[in-house]
Amino acid sequence: MAASLEPVLSESSSSLPGLLGLPSLDETYGALLLGAFAGLLLYGILVNQAYRYARVYGGDRDRSINKAFVICILVLDTFDNVVILHACYTYLVSDYFEPLALLSGIWSIKVQPIMAGFTVLICQSFFARRVYILDRRHRVLVAFSIVLMLIMFGFAVAGTVIAFKFHTYAEYEHFYWIDAAACGAAIISDSLTAGVLILALRRQRTAYEKTNTLLNALIVYTINTGLLTGIVNTLALVFALAQPNTMIWIAVEFVAVRLYTNSVLAVLNSRRSLRDAADNSGPMDLELELQSASVRQTDGDGSSQGRSGFGDVSSQKGTLGLGWLSDSVVRLSRERGS
């Protein structure tokens, strides 16, 4: 649920709105409105990315699971933006000049925890799947990350259920820790997933400069996306702990969720540019789920030595595959040594 407004009411008595009995809304519904504006901006970027995905990977040009992720994320993000706009309109327009109404939580505020939690769960599942397919030796860490995701979602569900049991924000103030705990679990899970992905990518390095350059690009991209969502999530956690009686942390978290959804679509849409960088890749040879690498080097005597993400070696004539079975990520032409 959102924040308690009683402290804000007591601080507004010296202003004209305070003399009229109106609360200061800067740190509450003002912050929520700014968060909604920023969220709509990011939602526009998401819709553009979804349109680009449909044009490039529509039809049978991508796997069903990727399409399911895109549809689910787009639907959730659309509904979440509609819900937050309903809250802003109700409090700032419909309940204008009704200060007492500002102290009560409406349904569109109360569902925010579960909406954000479910969206983040879907997005983090997408990235956890990438790590698992890339190198299954990290399955224990991936499983732990999934457990953290479920804990985060559990806190989000609990926050929404408890919020619907109370009518005012003041009644909910003893349960603010639930929202902070959900945010903290999301940060840990996100950091763990990104860290394991970077470690797994570093282990795929080979003697070929082209492959290492591509891997470096993937590592930098992972760091950038993980760092951005991590910083915004951390800001939300800090505000939730330091200023729980405001809505600043809700606004920041709303932006963080939009960054999660955009990062998933950005990963899926970046496959074409990576495929072009990989030269001789086919349309379905570039699957940025980052599956396990199998490297096979053949010398002039016909003997071979290899390194695999799973500890085994499979023959790939003249190619270096960053993939697993038919779900290869990148298939590069291998430069033969003299």
Secondary structure, DSSP 8 states (H G I E B T S, - for coil): -----HHHHHTTTTSHHHHTT----TTTHHHHHHHHHHHHHHHHHHHHHHHHHHHHH-TTSS-HHHHHHHHHHHHHHHHHHHHHHHHHHIIIIITTT-GGGGGB--HHHHTHHHHHHHHHHHHHHHHHHHHHHH-GGGHHHHHHHHHHHHHHHHHHHHHHHHHTT-SBHHHHGGGHHHHHHHHHHHHHHHHHHHHHHHHHHHTT--S-HHHHHHHHHHHHHHHHHHHHHHHHHHHHHHHHHH-TTSSHHHHHHHHHHHHHHHHHHHHHHTHHHHHHHTSS--TTT--TT---EEEEEE-TTS-EEEEETTS-----TTEEEEEETTEEEEEEE-----
